[in-house]
Amino acid sequence: MTLKNEHHSLLNNNPGTIERDLGREVRDIVSDNELKSESNIKENKESLQKSIEKGEGYLYNTIED
């Protein structure tokens, strides 16, 4: 029954449904990547702060335009 419904939307030339599904999938992937990126940034900052508190590693300055 599910297979018939999927084919039904394709036979009705309803590309909007396909585009919405693909768009939703892409948005979900992008959203997941953004969350992972934010999480990684937070973890890196925490790790750097712990290293500084322990006196490990080194600090350096950068020049930004």
DSSP file (Angstrom, degrees, kcal/mol; ACC not computed):
  #  RESIDUE AA STRUCTURE BP1 BP2  ACC     N-H-->O    O-->H-N    N-H-->O    O-->H-N    TCO  KAPPA ALPHA  PHI   PSI    X-CA   Y-CA   Z-CA
    1    1 A M     >        0   0    0      0, 0.0     4,-1.9     0, 0.0     5,-0.1   0.000 360.0 360.0 360.0 -41.2    0.0    0.0    0.0
    2    2 A T  H  >  +     0   0    0      1,-0.2     4,-2.2     2,-0.2     5,-0.2   0.916 360.0  52.8 -63.5 -42.9    2.8    2.4    0.8
    3    3 A L  H  > S+     0   0    0      1,-0.2     4,-2.2     2,-0.2    -1,-0.2   0.898 107.6  51.9 -60.4 -40.5    4.5    1.8   -2.5
    4    4 A K  H  > S+     0   0    0      1,-0.2     4,-2.1     2,-0.2    -1,-0.2   0.905 108.9  50.5 -63.1 -41.7    1.3    2.5   -4.4
    5    5 A N  H  X S+     0   0    0     -4,-1.9     4,-1.7     2,-0.2    -1,-0.2   0.885 109.2  51.0 -64.9 -39.1    0.9    5.9   -2.6
    6    6 A E  H  X S+     0   0    0     -4,-2.2     4,-1.2     1,-0.2    -1,-0.2   0.924 112.6  45.5 -64.9 -43.7    4.5    6.9   -3.4
    7    7 A H  H  X S+     0   0    0     -4,-2.2     4,-2.6     1,-0.2    -1,-0.2   0.853 106.2  61.9 -67.0 -33.7    4.0    6.1   -7.1
    8    8 A H  H  X S+     0   0    0     -4,-2.1     4,-1.4     1,-0.2    -1,-0.2   0.916 103.1  48.3 -59.2 -44.7    0.6    7.9   -7.0
    9    9 A S  H  <>S+     0   0    0     -4,-1.7     5,-1.3     1,-0.2    -1,-0.2   0.848 112.9  49.1 -67.6 -31.9    2.2   11.2   -6.1
   10   10 A L  H ><5S+     0   0    0     -4,-1.2     3,-1.4     1,-0.2    -2,-0.2   0.886 108.9  51.6 -72.8 -38.5    4.8   10.8   -8.8
   11   11 A L  H 3<5S+     0   0    0     -4,-2.6    -1,-0.2     1,-0.3    -2,-0.2   0.758 101.6  61.6 -70.8 -23.5    2.2   10.0  -11.5
   12   12 A N  T 3<5S-     0   0    0     -4,-1.4    -1,-0.3    -5,-0.2    -2,-0.2   0.322 112.3-119.9 -83.0   9.8    0.2   13.1  -10.6
   13   13 A N  T < 5 +     0   0    0     -3,-1.4     3,-0.2     1,-0.2    -3,-0.2   0.945  57.7 156.0  50.7  54.5    3.2   15.2  -11.6
   14   14 A N    >>< +     0   0    0     -5,-1.3     3,-1.1     1,-0.2     4,-1.0  -0.648   8.8 163.2-110.2  73.2    3.5   16.7   -8.2
   15   15 A P  H 3>  +     0   0    0      0, 0.0     4,-3.1     0, 0.0     5,-0.2   0.744  67.6  73.6 -65.5 -20.7    7.1   17.7   -8.1
   16   16 A G  H 3> S+     0   0    0      1,-0.2     4,-2.6     2,-0.2     5,-0.2   0.886  94.9  51.1 -58.8 -38.3    6.3   20.0   -5.1
   17   17 A T  H <> S+     0   0    0     -3,-1.1     4,-2.4     2,-0.2    -1,-0.2   0.930 112.2  45.4 -64.3 -45.3    6.0   16.9   -2.9
   18   18 A I  H  X S+     0   0    0     -4,-1.0     4,-2.7     1,-0.2     5,-0.2   0.926 114.1  49.0 -64.1 -44.8    9.4   15.6   -4.0
   19   19 A E  H  X S+     0   0    0     -4,-3.1     4,-3.0     1,-0.2    -2,-0.2   0.892 111.0  50.3 -63.5 -39.9   11.0   19.0   -3.7
   20   20 A R  H  X S+     0   0    0     -4,-2.6     4,-2.8    -5,-0.2    -1,-0.2   0.930 111.6  48.2 -63.3 -44.3    9.6   19.4   -0.2
   21   21 A D  H  X S+     0   0    0     -4,-2.4     4,-2.1     2,-0.2    -2,-0.2   0.930 115.4  43.9 -62.5 -45.1   10.8   16.0    0.9
   22   22 A L  H  X S+     0   0    0     -4,-2.7     4,-2.6     2,-0.2    -2,-0.2   0.911 113.9  51.2 -65.9 -41.7   14.3   16.7   -0.5
   23   23 A G  H  X S+     0   0    0     -4,-3.0     4,-2.7    -5,-0.2    -2,-0.2   0.901 109.8  49.8 -61.1 -41.6   14.3   20.2    1.0
   24   24 A R  H  X S+     0   0    0     -4,-2.8     4,-2.4     2,-0.2    -1,-0.2   0.915 110.8  49.7 -63.0 -43.4   13.4   18.8    4.4
   25   25 A E  H  X S+     0   0    0     -4,-2.1     4,-2.1     2,-0.2    -2,-0.2   0.918 112.5  46.9 -62.7 -44.0   16.1   16.2    4.2
   26   26 A V  H  X S+     0   0    0     -4,-2.6     4,-2.8     2,-0.2     5,-0.2   0.922 111.8  50.7 -64.3 -44.3   18.7   18.8    3.3
   27   27 A R  H  X S+     0   0    0     -4,-2.7     4,-2.8     1,-0.2    -2,-0.2   0.897 109.7  51.2 -61.0 -39.8   17.5   21.2    6.0
   28   28 A D  H  X S+     0   0    0     -4,-2.4     4,-2.5     2,-0.2    -1,-0.2   0.915 111.5  47.0 -63.2 -42.7   17.8   18.3    8.6
   29   29 A I  H  X S+     0   0    0     -4,-2.1     4,-2.4     2,-0.2    -2,-0.2   0.931 114.2  46.8 -64.5 -45.8   21.3   17.6    7.5
   30   30 A V  H  X S+     0   0    0     -4,-2.8     4,-2.5     2,-0.2    -2,-0.2   0.915 112.5  50.4 -62.3 -43.4   22.4   21.2    7.6
   31   31 A S  H  X S+     0   0    0     -4,-2.8     4,-2.3    -5,-0.2    -1,-0.2   0.920 110.6  49.2 -61.8 -44.7   20.7   21.6   11.0
   32   32 A D  H  X S+     0   0    0     -4,-2.5     4,-2.5     1,-0.2    -1,-0.2   0.915 111.6  49.5 -60.5 -43.3   22.5   18.6   12.3
   33   33 A N  H  X S+     0   0    0     -4,-2.4     4,-2.4     1,-0.2    -2,-0.2   0.888 110.1  50.6 -64.4 -39.3   25.9   19.9   11.0
   34   34 A E  H  X S+     0   0    0     -4,-2.5     4,-2.6     2,-0.2    -1,-0.2   0.910 111.3  48.3 -64.7 -41.7   25.3   23.3   12.6
   35   35 A L  H  X S+     0   0    0     -4,-2.3     4,-2.3     2,-0.2    -2,-0.2   0.912 112.5  48.3 -64.8 -42.1   24.5   21.7   15.9
   36   36 A K  H  X S+     0   0    0     -4,-2.5     4,-2.6     2,-0.2    -2,-0.2   0.902 111.8  50.4 -63.6 -40.8   27.6   19.5   15.7
   37   37 A S  H  X S+     0   0    0     -4,-2.4     4,-2.5     2,-0.2    -2,-0.2   0.927 111.1  47.6 -63.4 -46.3   29.7   22.5   14.8
   38   38 A E  H  X S+     0   0    0     -4,-2.6     4,-2.2     1,-0.2    -1,-0.2   0.900 112.8  49.7 -61.4 -40.8   28.4   24.6   17.7
   39   39 A S  H  X S+     0   0    0     -4,-2.3     4,-2.5     2,-0.2    -2,-0.2   0.907 110.7  49.4 -64.5 -42.6   29.0   21.6   20.0
   40   40 A N  H  X S+     0   0    0     -4,-2.6     4,-2.7     2,-0.2    -2,-0.2   0.899 110.0  51.0 -64.2 -41.1   32.6   21.2   18.7
   41   41 A I  H  X S+     0   0    0     -4,-2.5     4,-2.4     2,-0.2    -1,-0.2   0.929 111.6  47.8 -61.6 -44.9   33.3   24.9   19.2
   42   42 A K  H  X S+     0   0    0     -4,-2.2     4,-2.4     1,-0.2    -2,-0.2   0.925 112.8  48.2 -62.1 -45.2   32.1   24.8   22.7
   43   43 A E  H  X S+     0   0    0     -4,-2.5     4,-2.7     1,-0.2    -2,-0.2   0.903 111.3  50.6 -62.6 -41.6   34.1   21.6   23.5
   44   44 A N  H  X S+     0   0    0     -4,-2.7     4,-2.6     2,-0.2    -1,-0.2   0.906 110.7  48.7 -63.8 -41.5   37.3   23.2   22.0
   45   45 A K  H  X S+     0   0    0     -4,-2.4     4,-2.5     2,-0.2    -2,-0.2   0.922 113.1  47.4 -63.4 -44.0   36.8   26.3   24.1
   46   46 A E  H  X S+     0   0    0     -4,-2.4     4,-2.3     2,-0.2    -2,-0.2   0.912 112.9  48.8 -63.7 -42.5   36.3   24.3   27.2
   47   47 A S  H  X S+     0   0    0     -4,-2.7     4,-2.2     2,-0.2    -2,-0.2   0.910 112.1  48.5 -63.5 -42.9   39.4   22.1   26.4
   48   48 A L  H  X S+     0   0    0     -4,-2.6     4,-2.4     2,-0.2    -2,-0.2   0.911 110.7  51.1 -63.2 -42.9   41.5   25.2   25.7
   49   49 A Q  H  X S+     0   0    0     -4,-2.5     4,-2.4     1,-0.2    -2,-0.2   0.907 110.3  49.1 -62.6 -42.0   40.4   26.8   29.0
   50   50 A K  H  X S+     0   0    0     -4,-2.3     4,-1.9     2,-0.2    -1,-0.2   0.901 110.7  50.8 -63.9 -40.9   41.3   23.7   31.0
   51   51 A S  H  X>S+     0   0    0     -4,-2.2     5,-2.7     2,-0.2     4,-0.7   0.900 110.6  49.0 -63.4 -40.7   44.7   23.5   29.3
   52   52 A I  H ><5S+     0   0    0     -4,-2.4     3,-0.8     1,-0.2    -2,-0.2   0.924 110.0  51.2 -64.6 -44.0   45.3   27.2   30.2
   53   53 A E  H 3<5S+     0   0    0     -4,-2.4    -1,-0.2     1,-0.3    -2,-0.2   0.855 112.4  46.6 -62.1 -35.2   44.3   26.6   33.8
   54   54 A K  H 3<5S-     0   0    0     -4,-1.9    -1,-0.3    -5,-0.2    -2,-0.2   0.576 115.1-116.7 -82.1 -10.2   46.6   23.6   34.0
   55   55 A G  T <<5 +     0   0    0     -3,-0.8    -3,-0.2    -4,-0.7     2,-0.2   0.679  68.2 140.4  81.6  17.6   49.5   25.6   32.4
   56   56 A E      < +     0   0    0     -5,-2.7    -1,-0.3    -6,-0.2    -2,-0.1  -0.517  49.7   4.0 -89.8 160.4   49.6   23.2   29.5
   57   57 A G  S    S-     0   0    0     -2,-0.2     2,-0.3    -3,-0.1    -9,-0.0  -0.231  86.1 -83.4  71.0-154.7   50.1   24.2   25.9
   58   58 A Y        -     0   0    0      2,-0.0     2,-0.4     0, 0.0    -6,-0.1  -0.970  22.8-130.5-150.3 159.8   50.8   27.8   24.7
   59   59 A L        -     0   0    0     -2,-0.3     2,-0.3    -7,-0.0    -2,-0.0  -0.864  23.7-176.6-111.7 149.7   49.0   31.0   23.9
   60   60 A Y        -     0   0    0     -2,-0.4     2,-0.3     2,-0.0    -2,-0.0  -0.987  19.0-129.8-144.1 154.7   49.6   33.0   20.8
   61   61 A N        -     0   0    0     -2,-0.3     2,-0.3     2,-0.0    -2,-0.0  -0.780  17.9-159.9-103.4 147.5   48.3   36.3   19.4
   62   62 A T        -     0   0    0     -2,-0.3     2,-0.5     2,-0.0    -2,-0.0  -0.919  13.9-132.6-123.5 154.1   46.9   36.8   16.0
   63   63 A I        -     0   0    0     -2,-0.3     2,-0.4     2,-0.0    -2,-0.0  -0.924  22.5-166.0-106.6 125.4   46.5   40.0   14.0
   64   64 A E              0   0    0     -2,-0.5    -2,-0.0     1,-0.1     0, 0.0  -0.903 360.0 360.0-112.8 140.5   43.2   40.5   12.4
   65   65 A D              0   0    0     -2,-0.4    -1,-0.1     0, 0.0    -2,-0.0   0.462 360.0 360.0 -77.3 360.0   42.4   43.1    9.7
